[in-house]
Amino acid sequence: MLKQDMLQLKMTATRVRMGIIEATHAAKSGHPGGSLSAADALTYLYFKEMQIDPENPQAPDRDRFVLSKGHAAPGLYSVLAERGFFPVEDLRTLRHLGSYLEGHPNMNTVPGVDMSTGSLGQGVSAACGMALAARTQKKDINVYTIMGDGEIEEGECWEAFMFASHYKLDNLCIMIDVNGLQIDGATSSIMNSEPLDQKMDAFGFNTIVCNGNSFNDLEQAFVLFDRSHGSGKPTCMLLHTTKGMGVSFMENAVAWHGKGPNDEEYQRAMAELQAAHDQLEKEYEQWLK
């Protein structure tokens, strides 16, 4: 990846993280940890990978995205706003009475949301259906979904994986955000799902293991996904990430799975993210010279 592109993506992802903090602070609730861990993957999807048009969010031949771990809605909302689907200022209305930005994605109210989600395990099933429909209609449409590593404790997920393999959905890209933490603690102690790579291989997937907080890794992973078209194998990316990525006191802290920052924590988080953005902007300006 060109350095210019890398720096632009990093700056965008940092603004997405700032939107997550802005939204969850204003709501005094929400799920910042898993939104922050997925911010880089969401940024790459919406700014590099997916065929979408913010001016025409219902374009019939657009790629589809399903946030299967629907509680990470602040991350999805923030990237949609940054991409131009709706005003960034509206993030401050998250979970407020009368706001269209509900606690979980609602396809009936939020421009750019392709599927309403929240009940864990159901989003990936919807993504499978979308992928099969696109293939049946001979449409050049890719379907992407992000799941949580705690979410895959749901049996419905494995039914969906079996479905995707059986119907040879090579236009489907399932991303599992492997940040190692869920609401009650470490996934390894609550319900260990490892070795995930071997399990997804056994289910017939094109399995890719990468650093989900590295744009170089993400670029290589999506190249492999694109090359898998015609193989008859769905793709599963195991994105190894850090929960709370980008905000030092939230990183690898299970307490930040489902609560909003208070005023002091908001100031600390925003100061860190603004400093990171300023540094990236400085590097970008130096590169342009």
RAVENCOR-V343279 format. One record per helix or strand of 3 or more residues. SS is the DSSP state (H for helix, E for strand). FROM is the first residue (numbers start at 1). TO is the last residue. If there is no record, write none. Layout:
<<SS:FROM:TO> <SS:FROM:TO>>
//
This chain:
<<H:3:27> <H:32:37> <H:39:49> <H:54:56> <E:64:67> <H:70:83> <H:88:93> <H:122:136> <E:143:148> <H:151:153> <H:155:166> <E:172:178> <H:187:190> <H:196:202> <E:206:211> <H:215:227> <E:235:240> <H:248:250> <H:254:257> <H:263:288>>
//
